[in-house]
Amino acid sequence: MPSVDSLNCRRSLQVGGETYHYYSLPEAAARLGDISRLPVSLKVLLENLLRWEDGATVHPEDFQAVADWPKTRRSEREIQYRPARVLMQDFTGVPAVVDLAAMRDAVAKAGADPQRINPLSPVDLVIDHSVMVDRFADPSAFADNVALEMQRNGERYAFLRWGQQAFDNFRVVPPGTGICHQVNLEYLAQVVWTRDEDGATYAYPDTLVGTDSHTTMINGLGVLGWGVGGIEAEAAMLGQPVSMLIPEVVGFRLTGKLREGITATDLVLTVTQMLRKQGVVGKFVEFYGPGLDHLPLADRATIANMAPEYGATCGFFPVDSVTIDYLRLSGRDEQRIALVEAYSKAQGMWRDSTSVDPVFTDSLELDLGSVEPSLAGPKRPQDRVALSDIGAAFDLLLETSGKKAQANTPVPVPGEDFVLKHGAVVIAAITSCTNTSNPSVLMAAGLVAKKAVERGLKRQPWVKSSLAPGSKVVTDYLAKAGLTPYLDALGFNLVGYGCTTCIGNSGPLPDPIGQAITDNDLIVSSVLSGNRNFEGRVHPLVKANWLASPPLVVAFALAGTTRIDLSREPVGYDDNDQPVYLKDIWPSNQEVAAAVSAVDGIMFRKQYADVFSGDANWQSIALTPGNTYRWDANSTYVQNPPFFTAIGEPPQPPADIKDARILALFGDSITTDHISPAGNIKATSPAGLYLQSLGVKPEDFNSYGARRGNHEVMMRGTFANIRIKNEMLGGEEGGNTLYQPGSTKLTLYDAAMRYQAEGVPLVVIAGKEYGTGSSRDWAAKGTNLLGVKAVIAESFERIHRSNLIGMGVLALQFVDGQTRHSLGLSGTEKLSIRGLSEDIKPRQLLMVEVERADGSAFSFPVLCRIDTVNEVEYFKAGGILHYVLRQLIAA
């Protein structure tokens, strides 16, 4: 920590007989001015700047800008932020490690020491995105799915085992342990981090960036963290600061407490809807108010986890006595717990009932007592629907889809004695970090199952049910509470510890059900306790996806349909053919609390005692020694990417883009799920055809996420989502385009390759909120490899905009209310973008010249969304990793 300490604010703190050095905010305030009403999240940023003051990247003016923030409640000051650590999951982590391995190769070829490429910050990678729900509703489901996971991912896991021994500061949590965010919450996070340097121990806030957007869960524990693309994460690992503007902070005041029978999921869906309406994209959200006194840590984590869904950078909860109680419950070291409390109080970061409310850019308020039972869907997490309105919401979907007339038509299922109708629930999944970190909703699900079984209810036979907890602690406490047998009886057997359904790893539907859906174009539903329900994400055959609490997932598995009002209609019928209503099987708050009391610290200490060792399957994977990776040319999972092939040559200065073609015209809310390859690989897709050409059978394709280490698969899958709509083709779904001139219909990949062969640059045009969703680095990497030089959109999601710049792709924004529609763009035009060969400045205006097919021409201005000076340097170097690599080679 190279702090100049120009404010002379370094102090020491005595805790439990130990001495800790720290950078005191109260001492800094004596020179900067009163910071007592600064949001706590900004106090964390201020401490970070004090600690990293070096006179080059961090200056006293940066401190003053943060301290002065309450005067205007917004700032245009760019700061350089250095998180304490980096967290990865395997889908996004594998390509990051692939890039590090490729960078080592490039450094070695340049004649330098490859070990210069090494994480400088601690990095944890948790393998949690690879298990799929192939087997379900069976006692052997977990063992069978684990065996299939190891079989499919052997190459990837061998590569990660190499990385585990080749890189310093890099730990891998093996598969079958849990979801990275929950492992972070329950074990990895320390709230206050420590580091020994020059014989002294320094204490500072635990902060991080992660390669999954749901890194934000940890803000529920008072740890500032958010998701970045793998590109940014790699740069942070290699010592580069995160360049950012001092954010706006929206306050969310909570009062009262939840009513009887209301779950944390109902609350988070309400909060998500409110904050989306408020508009918090690119902003911090900080929760405060007396309602926090009644909000358990697990509920806070549930809310913080959904920050990407409500659009914020993070949803932060300050440290208080609830935090301390959770640290003790989860088995943290008592010395660390004492340090967290003492440090937070010394720094003015502690919240209690006497705390003065901070000032915020904007604020909104929610009485917890007003929350009602809710779901969200059928396509977006912010579209909350009251439980009583779910049937009506589905009927509206049928009407807009032109299927209302067939709403009640039964469809036979081949070989089965049941029929399907529109609205049938074919997937019911207790899954995802949003809820499986929360004992109250998991216990509630178990209690609903118990009461249902005792009343003689059964899961409907067309429902694929699954339980995929976020950690092994969950199965421990469900078993201790005696609830596991009842979940098993309804088909909610353990299928794995991982993200499963929420990430698209729902596995195949039974063939007869899939055939009935396909043959009759049925609109069927999934109900999942997840955070994402975008089109095509959960399962390609399931068009309506509903987020719900775990106990409601169980209830809908019993009902078998979403065309129902469970507040009034029976969930099923008992053995005497008497109706059973949701209220009959819904547990009381007292029953849930009694079950939750089964959770204790012994469970956490037991499950995390040897967390990095893995099971026999992991330990049996052969290790490949060496500081550089031995690439296997025959591997279909891990290949050396082409990003750094010209790194030994001088960088080419940016040049104007001339006579580019439009690869696609997209509408609003194009997500990273639409852009980046995710989920199943279709046999007839470019990626499927490529794999088959190498002898891989369709049943062995695995998923796009599992093959993220192979750029050949990923570039072929970019923009290949089955639900994406290129407006050049009208309303047609699928990853196709019209190649110009001549408007020949091709896949986006095939068209891009043809354009590349002809030396034609490409541009993508889009509407609002381009790039929403998970922080997928391949959404930018794939765009780059297809030859797209610029994306012009009405607005961008924060992470994806940054990732585009990080891969050398221009992010440009329409101005003056102009859109693709107002400009009459059809996709047949040629575009030239001027001003790039000059001295680029952050957020400058550039001109786009348009030549129509008939020879007419016009131009329009766009805002260059290179937002910071650092990003200018990254773009000039060809991308952030190129910038870092050139520095390391030159060192």
SEKOL-507980 format. One record per residue (C-alpha): x, y, z; residue in three letters. Coordinates in steps of 0.001 Angstrom, whole numbers, plus 524288, in hexadecimal, padded with zeros to 5 digits. Layout:
XYZala ...
REM end
This chain:
800008000080000met 807FC80B957FB15pro 800F581614802DBser 807508237580356val 7FE13826D380EB6asp 7FE358356D80BEFser 7F3448373B815E8leu 7FB098305D8209Dasn 7EF64827D5823F6cys 7F5FA81AC28264Aarg 7F268815DC833EFarg 7F25C8093983BDEser 7E7898018184255leu 7E8A87F7C284D7Cgln 7DF8C7EC0C84C96val 7E0BE7DFBB854D4gly 7EEFE7E267857EDgly 7F2717E46C84982glu 7F69A7F1398432Bthr 7F0CF7F506835FEtyr 7F4F1800B982DE5his 7EAAD807A4825D0tyr 7E7AD8142A81E8Btyr 7DE9781BD882757ser 7D2E88229282141leu 7D07082B3C82D31pro 7DE8C82FF082C7Cglu 7DD358327981DEEala 7D078839C98207Aala 7D7C3843498292Fala 7DE538482981CBEarg 7D41E8450F81271leu 7C805849CB8199Egly 7BC608430381FDBasp 7B970835B7819C8ile 7AFDD830E082418ser 7A479830DB81A76arg 7AC1182AF080F4Bleu 7A5C381E0580B12pro 7AD2A812AD81111val 7AFDC80CEE803A6ser 7B7058197280000leu 7BE8A8190780CC6lys 7C3BE80BE580817val 7C83F8123F7FB6Eleu 7CE6281D8A802F6leu 7D6298143B80B91glu 7DAB880D0B7FF70asn 7DFE7819AB7F98Fleu 7E6CB81D928062Dleu 7ED7481062806D1arg 7F1C48106D7F89Dtrp 7F65481E8A7F77Dglu 8026481E517EEE6asp 802D382B887E838gly 80114825027DAFEala 7F3E181E4F7DAA0thr 7EE4A823807E76Fval 7EF61831C27EB91his 7EA8983A1A7F6F7pro 7E0A68402E7EDA5glu 7DA34832D37ECF0asp 7D8338328D7FBB7phe 7D292840157FB99gln 7C92F83CBF7F097ala 7C39F831727F87Dval 7C2FC8397F804FCala 7BBF38446F7FDB7asp 7B22383B097F79Etrp 7A71583E5F80140pro 7A72484C7A7FC7Flys 7A25F848ED7EEDBthr 79F2F83A627F0C7arg 7A582837107E3DAarg 7B306838857DDFBser 7B9E3837FD7D0D9glu 7C6D1834857D74Carg 7CD9C8287A7D222glu 7D469820467DC82ile 7DD21814477DC58gln 7D79B809D77E54Etyr 7DF007FDA47E96Darg 7D6B17F2B27EF23pro 7DCD97E9A57F901ala 7DA087DD477F151arg 7D3937D70C7E582val 7C8FC7CC957E558leu 7C6177C3F27D996met 7BCBF7B9507D5A5gln 7C0FC7AF307CBC9asp 7B8FE7B3817BFF6phe 7BF717C0D37C013thr 7CB7C7BC877C786gly 7D04B7B2547BDDDval 7D1BE7BBF27B288pro 7D87F7C5657BBD7ala 7E26D7BAF97BF7Eval 7E3817B75B7B109val 7E7007C5857AE52asp 7F12F7C5707B928leu 7F7047B90A7B373ala 7F7177BF427A5EAala 7FD837CB617AB87met 8081C7C2EF7B180arg 80A707BD107A411asp 80B427CAA779E23ala 814D77CF547A883val 81D5C7C34C7A680ala 81D6B7C56E797B8lys 821717D38179A0Cala 82D597CE757A17Cgly 828BC7D24A7AF0Eala 825B97CA447BB35asp 818007C4577BA1Dpro 816A17C4D57C8DBgln 814EB7D36E7C792arg 806EC7CF9C7C4A4ile 801C67CC897D226asn 7F64E7D1697DA38pro 7FAC07DC5A7E321leu 7EDE97DC3B7EAA8ser 7E83B7D0087F122pro 7DF5D7C8B87E7C0val 7D5637BE407EB0Fasp 7CEBE7B6757E051leu 7C2E57AE627E437val 7BE867A3D87DAADile 7AFCA7A5077DB6Basp 7AA187A71A7CDCEhis 7ACD7799FB7C777ser 7A3AF790477CDDDval 7976778DA97C5D9met 78A6D787C57C9D4val 78AD577B897C179asp 78567772C27CC22arg 77A9D777417D546phe 77035772767DEC3ala 77897766D17E24Dasp 7815A7637F7EDF8pro 78CD0761477E4B1ser 78B0F76E507DDA5ala 7963A775237E4ACphe 7A02A76A4A7E289ala 79C0D768867D465asp 79CCB777177D147asn 7AA227784C7D7C8val 7AF3876CD67CFDAala 7AA36773137C351leu 7B0187802E7C73Dglu 7BD9377A4F7C945met 7BC9D772AC7BC88gln 7B8B877E997B48Darg 7C207788357BABEasn 7CE557804A7BCA7gly 7D642788D87B356glu 7D1E4795737B9CDarg 7D449790447C766tyr 7E1CB78B3E7C3C9ala 7E4D4798D87BEC1phe 7E03D79F0A7CB7Bleu 7E8497954E7D340arg 7F405799EC7CB5Ctrp 7F0B47A8077CE67gly 7EF3D7A4E57DCC9gln 7FD8D7A0B17DD84gln 8031F7A9D77D312ala 7FE457B6F57D81Fphe 800E47BD5C7E521asp 7F5A07C3A37ECA2asn 7EBF07BAC07E5B7phe 7E3027B1067ECA2arg 7D8BF7A7FB7E6CFval 7CCBE7A3377EE28val 7C9E77961C7E791pro 7BCBC7922B7E1D0pro 7B20578D1B7EA9Bgly 7B498797267F545thr 7AAF67A2147F28Fgly 7A8117AEAA7EB52ile 7B3147B89E7EB68cys 7AAC27C35F7F170his 7A5F87BAB07FC60gln 7B3897B5257FEFCval 7B8197C3467FF5Basn 7AD577C700808ECleu 7AF107BB3D811AEglu 7BDDC7B9E481184tyr 7C6B07C1FA808C4leu 7C2807CFB780C9Dala 7C8CA7D58A818B2gln 7C1D87E2EF8190Cval 7CEBB7E8AD81DC7val 7DA937E3B781651trp 7E85A7E35381BB6thr 7F5AC7E3368157Darg 8034E7E23281B44asp 80D0D7EBC6815B0glu 81A827EFD281AC8asp 818117E935827D0gly 80AF87EFE982A18ala 7FD097EB0882882thr 7F3EA7F42A82110tyr 7E5267F39582228ala 7DC2F7F8B48178Ftyr 7CEAA7F63081218pro 7CCC47E96080AF7asp 7C99F7ED4D7FCF2thr 7C9297E5C87F04Dleu 7C5407E5017E22Dval 7BFF07D86E7DC8Fgly 7BDF47D26A7CF42thr 7AF9F7D03E7D1DCasp 7A5F27DB477D304ser 7A0657D50F7DF5Ahis 7AD087D7B97E677thr 7A4707E2457EC66thr 79EA57D8767F600met 7AA0C7DB407FF0Cile 7A5987E95180101asn 79B6C7E39680A30gly 7A6D67E0B581350leu 7AC3D7EE8581281gly 7B6987EAC48087Aval 7B7267F3D17FCB7leu 7B7A17EBDD7F045gly 7B1C17EB297E2CEtrp 7B29F7E3927D64Bgly 7BBE27E6E97CB50val 7BF057DFF57BEC1gly 7C9D27D60C7BEA5gly 7D1CE7E00C7B730ile 7D1407EA0C7C232glu 7D3567DF6F7CC4Dala 7DFC67DAE87C5A0glu 7E4E07E8CC7C598ala 7E1B27EA187D421ala 7E8A67DD397D6B0met 7F48E7E2A67CFAEleu 7F5117EEF57D7DFgly 7ED507F8607CF8Fgln 7E3F0801347D6F7pro 7D599801747D3C7val 7D37780E917CD62ser 7C64D814387D148met 7BEED820BE7D376leu 7BB18823997E184ile 7AD7B81DC57E104pro 7A065823587E441glu 79AA081C8D7F01Bval 78C0C81A397F145val 7870D818277FF0Fgly 77C9C80DEC80197phe 7761A80FE080ECAarg 76FA480403814E1leu 7659B804F481FBCthr 75D017FB40826DDgly 75E3B7EC9282564lys 758FB7E1D181C91leu 74B637DCA581F62arg 747E27CEA9822ACglu 74A597C58581742gly 752197CF3880F0Dile 75F687CAA180A4Fthr 76C357D1278071Fala 769A77CDE87F8DDthr 75CF87D5AC7F91Casp 764CD7E0EA7FEBCleu 76FD57E0537F4D9val 7668D7DFE17E942leu 75FBF7EBF07EEBCthr 76CB87F2EB7F0A9val 771167EF247E2EFthr 764BA7F4A87DCE4gln 765D8801557E4ADmet 77417803A27E173leu 7726F800877D300arg 767AA80AAC7D2AClys 7704C814527DA05gln 77B938126F7D082gly 7883780EB07D73Cval 790A8809977CC11val 79EEC80C847CEDBgly 79BE2811387DCB3lys 79E4280BE47EA41phe 7923D808E77F271val 793E18097F80137glu 7899B8045E80A9Fphe 786D580B3F81763tyr 77C0680DDF82114gly 775C18073982CE5pro 770DC7FBDB824A1gly 77EC57F67F8247Cleu 77D277F313832E0asp 773427E8AC82EB3his 77A177E3F88225Aleu 7827A7D7B982403pro 78F927D6F681D3Cleu 78AA57CC84813EBala 77F967D57D80F95asp 7895A7E07280D64arg 791B77D76E80527ala 785BC7D3B67FD2Dthr 783287E2117FA2Dile 791717E53E7F789ala 792877D9AC7EE5Easn 788117DF457E559met 78F427EC207E2E2ala 791937E8A87D481pro 783037E65B7D302glu 77F9E7F3B77D851tyr 78AC97F9647D07Agly 793A67FE9C7DB30ala 7A2357FC9A7DC53thr 79FA67F7757EA07cys 795977F75F7F4EAgly 79D5C7FA0380157phe 799DA7F74280F97phe 7A2C77FD5281A01pro 7A8DD7F4F38249Bval 7A0D17F3DD8311Casp 79DAF7EA3483BE7ser 7964B7E19B8322Cval 7A3057E04A82A78thr 7AA577DC4E836A2ile 7A0127D23483A2Fasp 7A1297CC2682C9Ctyr 7AFFF7CBA782D13leu 7AEEE7C445839E0arg 7A42D7BB44834C1leu 7AC2B7B7E3828B3ser 7B7DB7B3F4830D9gly 7C1247BF3382E60arg 7CCF97C0F98373Aasp 7C9D27C879843BEglu 7D5B37D14A84230gln 7D1147D50683499arg 7C35D7D7A3839A8ile 7C8B17E08C8443Bala 7D1097E7A783A24leu 7C54A7E9C483137val 7BD987F05583C0Eglu 7C8D17F87884146ala 7CD707FCD6833D7tyr 7BFC78004382EFEser 7BD278088B83B08lys 7CA7280F3B83A56ala 7C81F812D782C10gln 7BA28817DB82D9Bgly 7B54380C7882550met 7ACE28063782FEDtrp 79E088070F82F20arg 794C2806D883AAFasp 7883380D7A83EE3ser 78FA4819BD842B7thr 7966181B5A83588ser 794188280D82E39val 78E0282587820F9asp 79798827FD815D3pro 794508313480AB4val 7919282B2A7FD7Dphe 7901F82F277EF52thr 7820282AA07EFF4asp 77A5A822447F959ser 76E4B819CB7FA09leu 7676A812AC80502glu 76078805D18075Fleu 758568017E812F0asp 75BBA7F31881430leu 74E0C7F0C981928gly 748747F43E80BD3ser 74F327E92680471val 7461C7DED07FEA7glu 748667D11E7F925pro 74E977D2CA7EBC0ser 754C67CCA57DFD9leu 75BBD7D3277D472ala 75A7F7D0127C613gly 7587C7CB1E7BC1Fpro 764DD7D0E37B62Flys 76B0A7DB017BF35arg 76E737DACE7CDB2pro 769317E8987CFDDgln 75B8A7E5027CB17asp 755AA7E1A57D843arg 7485C7DB267D85Dval 7402E7D92D7E4A2ala 73DA07CACD7E75Fleu 72F187CD047E56Dser 731937D2C07D7E4asp 73A747C8487D22Cile 72F807C1757CACAgly 72AEA7CE337C4D5ala 738E67D1B67C12Dala 73A777C4DF7BA0Fphe 72D747C6A37B302asp 732587D3ED7AE63leu 73E827CD3F7A91Fleu 735EE7C39F7A1B6leu 72E047CEC079C23glu 739D57D66179772thr 73F5A7C9C9791B0ser 732CE7C71378A30gly 730197BA8679182lys 7248E7BE40799FClys 71B397B5ED791F4ala 7232F7A9B579506gln 725097AD1F7A361ala 71D627A1797A899asn 72010797A479DD5thr 7262A78B637A3A5pro 731E3785C879C88val 734F67774A79DE5pro 742AD773817A207val 747EF767B779A76pro 7483875B867A2DBgly 742ED7625F7AEFFglu 735A4762657B5A8asp 73534771167B78Dphe 7334F77CDD7AEBFval 739C078A307ADFCleu 733AE7978A7AC50lys 738FE7A5297AA94his 73E577A9AA7B7ABgly 742A179C307BC31ala 74DFC79CC17C5AFval 7583D793DB7BFABval 763A6798827C81File 7630E79B5A7D6B5ala 7709479E2F7DBF6ala 775947A23A7E941ile 782247A80A7E439thr 78B2B7B3BC7E3B9ser 792857BC6C7ED04cys 786EA7C5A77EEA6thr 77FB47BC957F7E2asn 787DE7B0BC7FB5Athr 790567B93F8042Cser 784457BC0380C67asn 780A67B1D4816A2pro 773227B79681912ser 76E367B57480B29val 774DD7A82C809F4leu 76EE27A39C816B7met 761D07A92481249ala 762D37A0F1805EEala 7659A794E780E1Cgly 75A0B797C5816FBleu 750DF7999D80B53val 7559878C848063Bala 753577862481384lys 7458378B52814CClys 7427B787BA806A7ala 74731779C880833val 73FA37786B814CEglu 7335577CA680D6Barg 73606772A7802CAgly 739EC77C3E7F810leu 74352778A47ED2Elys 74B4477FDC7E31Earg 744A77800D7D5DAgln 74B2C775FC7CCF0pro 74EE577FAE7C248trp 756DE788207CBA9val 765A9786D47CB8Blys 7691378A017D9A9ser 7767678C527DF8Cser 77DB57912F7EB84leu 78B037975F7E8FBala 78FA779E2D7F569pro 79A557A8587F5DFgly 7A2577A0EF7FFE6ser 7A30C794108072Clys 79EE079B2D8137Bval 7912B79BEE80DAFval 78F9778D3380CA0thr 7952078BDF81A4Fasp 78AED794A882062tyr 77FA778F4A81857leu 78378781B781D0Cala 785077861282B25lys 7777E78C4F82AA5ala 771FA77F6F8259Agly 76CE77856F818F6leu 7752677E5E80EBCthr 76C457725480DB3pro 7608F77AD580A7Btyr 767A37825D7FFE1leu 76C5F7756F7FA4Basp 75E8B7701B7FA76ala 75A2A77B377F19Fleu 76589779777E83Egly 76E1A784557EDADphe 779AB77B597EF49asn 787427811E7EFC5leu 78C4C782647E1C1val 79900789AD7E447gly 79F4E795447EAE2tyr 79F6B79FDE7E096gly 797C57A9C77D8CBcys 790DC79FB17D01Bthr 783AB7A4AA7CB3Dthr 7862F7B31E7CD71cys 792127B2F77C488ile 78B617AA977BA3Agly 7909779D847BF05asn 782D57983E7C0DFser 7862778C687B8B8gly 77D01785D77AF04pro 76E7D7845E7B0D7leu 7697C776677AF8Fpro 7684A7737C7A101asp 75970771A57A0C0pro 7573F77EB27A785ile 760D1785A879E99gly 75A2877F9A792C6gln 74CA5783D97975Eala 75159791C679982ile 758357927E78C57thr 74DA478BEE7843Fasp 742DA79484789D6asn 74A867A13278BD6asp 746887A17579A1Eleu 74A077ACD77A2DEile 74E167A5E87AF4Dval 753FA7AAF57BBEDser 75F5E7A9477C4E6ser 75EB07ADB87D309val 76C007AF7A7D93Fleu 771907B5CE7E55Dser 77B837BCB87DCD3gly 77F1B7CA5E7D8A5asn 77EB97C9907C9DFarg 7734A7C6177C115asn 777317CBF97B407phe 772507C5CD7A780glu 779217B9287A3ECgly 780FD7B8DE7B073arg 77AAB7AE687B8D1val 7775B7A4F97ADC8his 775AA7A72D79F22pro 768107A10A79F36leu 763097A8EC7AAD2val 75E577B66A7A6EAlys 7585E7BAE07B3E0ala 7616D7BB0F7BF97asn 75D637BF787CD21trp 7661F7C3047D890leu 7606D7BEF67E59Cala 763F57BB5E7F387ser 767E47AD2E7F624pro 75B107AA0C7FD30pro 753697AF537F18Fleu 75BCB7A6EF7E87Dval 7571479B217F025val 7490379FF57EF8Dala 749477A1C17E0C9phe 74F40794427DF1Dala 7434378F0F7E62Dleu 739CE797537DE37ala 740C5794877D161gly 73C3F7A1147CADAthr 73E127AFC27CB74thr 7304C7B2387C673arg 72B687B2467D45Bile 728ED7BB707DFBFasp 72EF87B4407EB30leu 7298E7BE407F498ser 71BC57B9097F1AFarg 71CA47AC547E9EDglu 7210B79F2D7EF6Apro 72F3179B5E7EDC3val 72A6278D447ECDEgly 7216C7830C7F2A5tyr 723F8779907FDB6asp 7217276AF87FE25asp 7132276D9A8013Basn 71207776897F56Casp 710C8782437FE58gln 716D978F107F9B9pro 723967933F8000Fval 726A77A1B17FF83tyr 733A77A89B8004Cleu 730067AE1480DA7lys 72E417A01281278asp 73C5D79C7580FC6ile 743127A9A4811A4trp 74B487AA0681E20pro 74A107B48F82864ser 755627BDA382B57asn 756C57B6AD83859gln 758117A975831A7glu 762587AED48285Aval 769DF7B50C83389ala 769C47A83983B07ala 76F497A12882F39ala 779A37AB9C82CE2val 77E537A9D783AE7ser 7843279CFE8362Eala 78EC57A4BF82F17val 79B637A5EA836E9asp 7A9A67A96E8353Bgly 7AE1679B4783612ile 7A813798BA828B1met 7AFD37A3C382276phe 7BCB47A007828DEarg 7BAEA791D9824DClys 7B7D97949781694gln 7C27579ECE814A0tyr 7CD3D7982881C7Dala 7D3EA792DD81049asp 7CCD779A338059Aval 7D7E179AE27FB98phe 7DB3878C5C7FB70ser 7CF76787217F418gly 7CA3D779527F373asp 7D0A076D347EDDAala 7CC46770D37E01Fasn 7D35577DE27E0D3trp 7DF7A778627E71Dgln 7E08D76DC07DCCBser 7E234777B87D1C9ile 7F02D7770C7CCF4ala 7F85F783487CEF3leu 80023788E77C39Cthr 80C3F78FCE7C906pro 8129379BC77C325gly 811E07AA8D7C349asn 80BDF7AAF47B5BCthr 800837A2A07B177tyr 8022C797667A7E2arg 7F72979A4E79E83trp 7F08978E8279877asp 7ED1E7912F78A42ala 7E29B786AD78AF9asn 7DBA478C68796AEser 7CDDF7914C7942Dthr 7CD4C798077A175tyr 7DA0179FB57A2FDval 7E1447A66E797E0gln 7EB717B13079725asn 7E3987BD4E7933Cpro 7E8687C63E78856pro 7E7957D2E379019phe 7F63E7D49079268phe 7FC477CF79785D5thr 801417DCED781CCala 805487E18878F45ile 813907E1F478B6Bgly 810A87EC13780F4glu 80E847FAA0783A5pro 8002F7FDD87860Fpro 7F8F4803B577A95gln 7F2FB810F877D9Bpro 7E415811D077CD8pro 7DF0F814B976F43ala 7D20481933769EEasp 7C87680E5D7669Aile 7C54F80EEC7582Elys 7BA44808BD75065asp 7B5E97FF9875B40ala 7AA477F6BA7597Carg 79F897F4D97637Eile 7A03A7E70B768CEleu 7936B7E83D7703Eala 788BB7F1AB77451leu 783D67EEA578200phe 778F77F40478A83gly 778B77F758798FCasp 77DB47EF057A447ser 787137E69C79C88ile 78D697DF067A796thr 79AA07D8A27A8ABthr 792F07CBE97A7E7asp 78EDD7D01079A40his 79CAA7D40F79674ile 7A57E7CA7179D5Fser 7A4577BBD479B3Apro 79CEC7B5AD7A68Fala 795207A9787A912gly 7937E79E4B79F7Aasn 79AC479D0D7928File 7919D799E578750lys 7967778F6277E1Cala 79314797C57723Cthr 799A27A42677767ser 7A72D7A871772BApro 7ACEF7A40877FB3ala 7A5D8796F077EF1gly 7AA65794957710Fleu 7B8577982C77505tyr 7B85178E7678054leu 7B29B783C1777C9gln 7BD437863F76DC8ser 7C6E6782B977895leu 7BFAB7763C77BD1gly 7B82477B19787AAval 7AA8F7753878845lys 79F0177E2B78B93pro 79C93776ED7984Aglu 7AA8277A9879C4Casp 7A9A2788FB798ACphe 7A82D78D047A6F8asn 7A4CA79B927A7A5ser 7AA727A8217A247tyr 7AE437AC007AFFDgly 7B64B79FB37B1A9ala 7BD707A26B7A4D0arg 7C0D97B0927A7BAarg 7CF357AD247A72Fgly 7CE307AA4579891asn 7CD037B69B7906Bhis 7C9327AED67844Fglu 7BCAD7AA4878AEAval 7B9E77B74B79158met 7BB627C0147857Amet 7B23C7B71177DFEarg 7A8537B827788ECgly 7A8C97C6F478A1Athr 79B797CCDB786A4phe 796797BEF17845Bala 78BE37BF2D78ED0asn 77F667B8DD789E3ile 777337C43378F1Carg 77F227CF95789DAile 7782D7D7D477FA1lys 77FCA7DEB1774F9asn 776B47E93776FC4glu 77CC07E7A37625Dmet 774CE7DB03761CFleu 768387E0A976722gly 763097D930772D5gly 76A917CCA47703Dglu 771B17C6CC77BD9glu 77F587C0F877B3Cgly 78D3B7C52A7787Egly 78C277C88D76A2Aasn 78E757D4A1761DDthr 78DC27D9A8753E3leu 79B207DA2074D99tyr 79D3E7E66A74563gln 79CD07E98173A60pro 791EE7E0C9735BEgly 78B237DDD2742C3ser 78F117CF74742E8thr 78A5E7C8C574F57lys 795967C2E37571Aleu 798A17BFF176554thr 79EF97CB8B76BECleu 7AB817C3BC76D3Ctyr 7AC0D7BFC175EE6asp 7A9257CD9475A79ala 7B39E7D31076389ala 7BDBD7C99275E3Cmet 7BA4B7CD3C75052arg 7BB7B7DBAB75398tyr 7C88E7D91D75A57gln 7CDC97D21374E68ala 7CA4C7DE1F7466Aglu 7D06F7E77F7503Agly 7C35F7EDDC75375val 7C1F97F34176156pro 7B5247F1427687Eleu 7AC0D7F92777135val 7A0C97F4C8779DEval 795317FDFA77BECile 78C3B7FCA4787D2ala 78214803087907Bgly 781C28058579F18lys 788B07FDCC7A9D5glu 791FF7F6A77A0D4tyr 7999D7EC3D7A826gly 791357EA9D7B451thr 792CF7DE577BC5Dgly 79E707D6797C110ser 7AC467DB677BF91ser 7AFFD7D30B7B3EBarg 7BD727D5DF7AE77asp 7BA427CDE47A254trp 7AF8A7D77679EDAala 7BACF7E0C079BF8ala 7C51C7D6D0797CDlys 7BBE87D06778E16gly 7B7E67DDA8788CEthr 7C6457E0D3786ACasn 7C96A7D3E977FF3leu 7BDFB7D57C7769Cleu 7C42F7E201771BCgly 7BAAD7EBAD777F9val 7C1B87F89E7799Dlys 7B6C98005778019ala 7A99A7FEBD786ABval 7A04380A3F7858Cile 795338099178F8Fala 78BA18127979676glu 7917B80E847A3A6ser 79ABB8044F7A941phe 79B387FBFD7B56Cglu 7A7287FFA27BD92arg 7AEF47F2FD7BD25ile 7AD007F01C7AED3his 7B0A87FDE07AAA1arg 7BD547FC9C7B23Cser 7BFEC7EF267AC8Fasn 7BE217F3EC79EA1leu 7C8537FE7F7A0CCile 7D0E27F46B7A79Fgly 7D0D57EC6079B1Fmet 7D35C7F7F67923Agly 7C53E7F92D78D73val 7BF8B806E178D1Fleu 7B3398092B7951Aala 7ABC08147778EE5leu 79EF781A5679383gln 7946A8213378BADphe 7922B82F4878FF2val 7877D8398378EA8asp 77CDD82F3978F9Cgly 780F8828D5782F1gln 77F1381A36780FBthr 780A98103F77635arg 77254812A877318his 772EB8217A77284ser 77EC9820767699Eleu 7781181662760FCgly 782FB80C5A761F5leu 77F577FFA075B30ser 78C217F7FF75B98gly 78F677F9DF74D41thr 7979F8061374F96glu 7A6378084575038lys 7AB2E80FBB75C1Eleu 7B7B48175575E27ser 7BB9B81C6976B9Aile 7C4508285976B88arg 7CCE682E5877610gly 7D3EC8223C77AFCleu 7E0D78256777491ser 7E16D8320077C62glu 7E46D8337478AE6asp 7D95482BD779157ile 7D390831B079DAElys 7C9E382BB97A73Epro 7BBA482D627A371arg 7BE628357E7975Agln 7B503836D178C00leu 7B83682F6B77F8Aleu 7B18882FDB7724Dmet 7ABA28243E76B4Cval 7AA61825AD75C94glu 79FEA81D747561Aval 79F2B81941747E9glu 7923D8130274439arg 790B78086B73A0Aala 78AF98125C73089asp 7972681AE8731A9gly 7912C8258B73A42ser 798E18299574650ala 79789830667535Ephe 79E9B830D376070ser 79B34830E376EDAphe 7A2C38332D77B85pro 7A53C828D5785ECval 7AAD28299479398leu 7B73F821A879517cys 7B54C819927A16Farg 7C3BC818957A467ile 7C0E581E9A7B198asp 7CE278204F7B82Bthr 7DC2E823EF7B4F7val 7E08E816277B861asn 7D6D0810857AEC8glu 7DC75819407A42Bval 7E9C2813187A697glu 7E3F6805647A691tyr 7DCFB807F0799B7phe 7E94880D657935Elys 7F0BB8013179771ala 7E6697F86479166gly 7E0527F4B079E67gly 7E30B7F45D7ACE0ile 7EA6B7E76E7ACCDleu 7F3017EC067A192his 7F5F47F84F7A971tyr 7F9F27F0667B571val 8019E7E6677AD9Fleu 809947F0A57A669arg 80D017F6E87B36Bgln 811717E9F07B909leu 819A67E6837AD25ile 820037F3E37AD98ala 822CB7F30D7BC36ala 
REM end
